[in-house]
Amino acid sequence: MFKYKVIERITKEFGSPARVTVKVTGWNVGDNLGVVVQTDQPNKENQVFVWLPYPPDSELLPKIALEYAAESGRHSNTYPSPGLEKGKPALKLIVSGDEELDDLIDYIMAF
């Protein structure tokens, strides 16, 4: 499944996950940068949800990102990750292929 490829790639680039649960795998990439791969959804083999903090300074958002305002509900297992705490805005990226995965890695590195 594609989600395992995403997890493997993020681990290769940023090290071992800080936490693994039944529903998510999360990395603490920096003090304010948590990366969370949602493993319980979606139920499609070729799509993965990746959660990131909302970028500072009005940076351009990836076209595959959905914006979640600070007061919006989202996957509760994202909250323990840096920058994704409850009450902070977040991004949910829907990654669907190798090119989008490469773009995701580049985006995280630029963060």
VMD Tcl script that draws the C-alpha trace (Angstrom):
set ca {
  {0.00 0.00 0.00}
  {1.11 3.54 -0.75}
  {0.92 4.66 2.89}
  {3.80 2.32 3.76}
  {5.89 3.87 1.00}
  {5.12 7.35 2.39}
  {6.07 6.26 5.93}
  {9.29 4.66 4.66}
  {10.25 7.77 2.70}
  {9.58 10.19 5.57}
  {11.56 7.91 7.89}
  {14.46 7.86 5.42}
  {14.48 11.66 5.19}
  {13.75 12.64 8.81}
  {14.56 9.63 11.02}
  {12.47 7.28 13.09}
  {8.94 8.26 14.05}
  {8.44 9.83 17.47}
  {5.18 7.94 17.88}
  {3.30 5.14 16.23}
  {-0.31 4.35 17.10}
  {-3.01 2.29 15.43}
  {-4.24 5.44 13.64}
  {-1.15 7.57 12.94}
  {2.61 7.63 12.58}
  {4.20 10.91 13.64}
  {7.61 12.55 13.41}
  {8.94 15.54 15.36}
  {10.97 17.13 12.58}
  {11.57 20.36 14.51}
  {10.42 22.25 17.59}
  {7.34 23.52 15.73}
  {7.12 20.96 12.94}
  {5.30 17.72 13.43}
  {4.52 15.49 10.46}
  {1.70 12.99 10.90}
  {0.73 10.25 8.44}
  {-2.82 9.09 9.08}
  {-2.88 5.31 8.77}
  {-6.56 4.63 9.54}
  {-7.89 6.62 6.55}
  {-8.47 6.96 3.65}
  {-9.52 3.51 2.60}
  {-7.88 3.88 -0.80}
  {-4.64 2.12 -1.63}
  {-3.17 5.04 -3.58}
  {-3.94 7.96 -1.23}
  {-2.46 9.04 2.08}
  {-3.43 11.85 4.45}
  {-0.45 13.78 5.82}
  {-0.98 16.44 8.49}
  {1.35 19.42 8.87}
  {1.25 22.65 10.84}
  {-0.09 25.67 9.01}
  {2.95 27.49 7.56}
  {4.07 30.80 9.03}
  {4.34 34.06 7.12}
  {1.58 33.34 4.57}
  {3.73 30.91 2.59}
  {2.21 29.33 -0.50}
  {0.24 26.22 0.26}
  {0.61 23.00 -1.71}
  {-2.26 22.48 -4.16}
  {-3.02 19.14 -2.49}
  {-3.57 20.80 0.93}
  {-6.85 21.31 2.73}
  {-6.82 24.09 5.32}
  {-8.12 23.48 8.83}
  {-8.72 26.61 10.90}
  {-7.60 26.63 14.54}
  {-11.14 26.05 15.77}
  {-11.90 23.28 13.25}
  {-11.98 19.68 14.37}
  {-9.47 17.27 12.93}
  {-7.93 13.89 13.69}
  {-7.29 13.97 17.44}
  {-4.08 11.93 17.14}
  {-2.44 14.91 15.42}
  {-2.59 17.06 18.57}
  {0.51 15.65 20.36}
  {2.77 16.65 17.43}
  {4.73 19.95 17.41}
  {2.82 22.72 15.66}
  {-0.33 20.61 15.46}
  {-1.57 21.19 19.00}
  {-5.29 21.71 19.58}
  {-6.27 25.29 18.82}
  {-3.70 25.75 16.04}
  {-4.45 25.76 12.31}
  {-3.27 22.80 10.28}
  {-2.97 21.41 6.78}
  {-4.16 18.02 5.59}
  {-2.39 17.01 2.41}
  {-3.83 14.28 0.23}
  {-0.81 12.57 -1.31}
  {-1.64 10.37 -4.30}
  {1.58 9.45 -6.04}
  {5.35 9.56 -6.21}
  {5.51 13.10 -7.63}
  {3.30 14.44 -4.85}
  {5.40 12.52 -2.31}
  {8.56 14.18 -3.68}
  {6.81 17.56 -3.46}
  {5.77 16.81 0.12}
  {9.35 16.03 1.15}
  {10.56 19.24 -0.51}
  {7.83 21.22 1.24}
  {8.73 19.78 4.66}
  {12.42 20.51 4.08}
  {11.61 24.11 3.13}
  {9.40 24.53 6.19}
}
mol new
graphics top color blue
foreach p $ca { graphics top sphere $p radius 0.5 }
foreach p [lrange $ca 0 end-1] q [lrange $ca 1 end] { graphics top cylinder $p $q radius 0.2 }
display resetview
